[in-house]
């Protein structure tokens, strides 16, 4: 099973555009029944996100009277753009929920259609991430993919350093390995690891592995993870945060060019690296390992977040939109995105086997083991206050990482600001 190449994706987009023209716009029936319907679906970076095209093609083949019109938005602009769209009464039928923070905000504002009946009429026993969309017993979205964080590593970099990736790492062992792998090569520095600028790289993993509450207002459980991140930065084993932020570093470029030997990152990146290797854009020989753990832990605990589709409360074609949302969460939807290296929310042994059978996937046992963590904690809990708290935590995180505040002072500010600005 192979990731869609660029020409096929462009052809698919062109076909979708022709379908929209042929449907005649406002004369379409509102449902998904006998006549043709054009269903508008918000997405981000369509040309670089093969899962959308794979899903749209599969859905249209199964439902020939419904055509998909992607509403393509830049990934960095997506949350703000969708927020503006919904506030302005936009009628795009299906809204992709990029994260649960946005979902909690939109659902609490009444901007998403209640699809509890669709969820309860579906066998969701193997649908990972569904609990994140439970709002007091009601559902306004269904997940179609479930990502979690693990460790990517460059096999050639390990060979060059004469080391082997262990089956299980503590964070202290990870730090020592990152320092050992840091070297000069061809006049350029190769870092032992790359930590992206998202706060989750420090904060979400700390919460998941310590049992800390990111909504609680006491962030002392961040201490150990900040000590690790700042220590690696000070030693030069990772690109410093300020440089990464100023240069708007692309984590894909850091790993695919061999600039970093290890990288904690989400499973969504697998589809990207598969596509890059298929195009010849990178020759990195990569593998997967479980996320490093706190000392003394017996289980592999990581964090992650589902991605879902929701029906706009003002959708023009609500029935067809519901049908698409259910399809994306179904076996057929899971099979479609598995083929392009995306982890589906529907998780069965058969799906996992098919996933690792995709062309370019690593076949070693450690990579497969990385795909079976014992526990995946939600990256950020669902709450009406989650968006405000996320903003505060991110602001303070950046100040700590660029050295404007010590970790202790930053954590103290987080405690104070969350209690005063979000929880009161």
Number of C-alpha atoms within 10 A of each C-alpha: 14 16 23 16 15 14 9 11 20 14 11 16 20 12 14 21 15 13 18 18 10 11 17 12 11 10 9 15 15 18 16 22 13 9 12 21 27 27 23 21 23 20 21 20 15 20 15 14 17 23 24 22 25 21 22 23 19 18 21 15 12 12 16 10 16 25 25 23 21 21 15 14 16 12 13 10 10 19 18 10 14 21 14 12 13 20 12 9 13 15 17 24 24 31 26 23 24 18 17 23 21 19 28 23 19 20 22 14 12 13 20 23 19 18 18 15 10 16 20 11 9 12 9 15 9 11 21 21 24 22 15 22 21 16 14 6 8 15 23 27 32 32 28 30 27 24 23 22 25 24 18 25 24 23 18 14 24 18 12 9 12 10 13 11 17 11 13 16 19 14 18 14 15 21 22 13 21 23 18 16 24 22 16 10 9 6 7 9 16 23 24 29 30 26 23 23 21 14 18 19 17 21 23 24 27 25 23 21 21 16 11 18 16 23 20 12 19 17 23 14 18 21 15 15 20 22 14 16 20 20 14 22 18 12 14 18 26 29 24 21 23 15 11 17 15 8 9 11 15 12 19 15 12 21 23 20 14 21 23 27 27 30 24 21 23 17 21 17 17 19 23 19 22 20 24 18 15 17 12 9 12 17 14 18 15 20 21 28 23 25 26 23 23 20 11 7 11 9 12 19 23 25 24 23 24 26 22 26 26 28 30 29 22 17 22 24 23 20 15 24 26 22 15 27 25 22 18 28 24 21 17 16 25 23 22 23 25 27 23 26 30 26 27 29 27 26 17 13 8 9 17 17 12 15 22 20 17 18 16 20 20 16 13 11 13 17 21 18 13 21 19 13 17 11 15 21 19 21 24 25 17 22 17 18 16 19 18 16 24 17 12 17 22 17 14 21 23 19 16 20 21 15 13 12 16 15 23 16 14 22 24 16 17 23 18 14 17 24 16 11 11 18 13 6
